């Protein structure tokens, strides 16, 4: 029984690791930075960092779900920031 639990744990870890893009410290710093850049709530900033959009269309899709439409400059600044981390 113990061996099967270990196998499950390894599989879960591998699955989660496949989707993890940033370490905890970098992600926390990115959330705070994006909050300041866009004047967004922590919830919105976490979603942006979680999904790491690669272009304006992806970023707008995230923000539209929160009924937000920041300026093009803010969007570009966020995308530039995300691409640098």
N, C-alpha and C positions, 0 to 999 in steps of 0.2 A: 504494500500500500504506500509506503513512504517513497519508494522509487517513482511511482506514478505521480505523486504530488510534485516531486522534483522535476519531472518531465513537463508537467503542466506549467510550473513556474518558469522554466526555461523558455517554453513556447510563448508564454505571455510576455516575458521580458523581451524576447526577440521581436515579437509583433509590435510592442510599444516602441522599442528602439528604432524600428523602421520608420516611424512617423515623427520621432523627436528630432527637431532641427536645431534647437538652441539649448544650452545648459541653463539651469535655473537662474543664475545670477544675470546672465545676458538677457534672458527673457524678461526678468523683473525690471531691469534697467530700460529695456525697449518699451515696455508698457508705460513706464513713467515718462519717458521722452515723447512718446506718441501722444500721451495725454496732454502734455504741454504744447506740442506742435499744433494739434488740431483743436484743443479745447474740448476733448472728448472725455466721457466718463471712463472709469476704469474698465467697466464691462465692454465698452466698444473697443478700447485699446487692447484688451486681452484678446478679443476676437480677431483683431487685425494681426497681432503677433502670432496667434495660433494658426491662422490660415496663410500668413505670409504672402499676400497678393503680389503678383509679378508685373501687373500692368494696371492702367487706369480703369479698365473695364472690371477687373476683379475687385479692385478697391471700391469702386462705386457700388458694385453689387452688395458688398458687405455693408457699406454705409447706408444704402437705400433701405436695407432691412431695419435700420434704426431711424429711418426718415431723416437722414442727415445729408446735406449737400454742401460741403465746404468748397472753398475756391479752388481753382485749378492749381494755384501756387501751393496751397496746403497739401493737396493730393500728390503733387510732384515731389514736394519735400519729404513726405512720408515714404513714397516709393524709393526715393534716393537713399533715405535712411535705412529702410529695410534691406535694400540691395547691398548695403555696406556692412551689415552684421552677419 
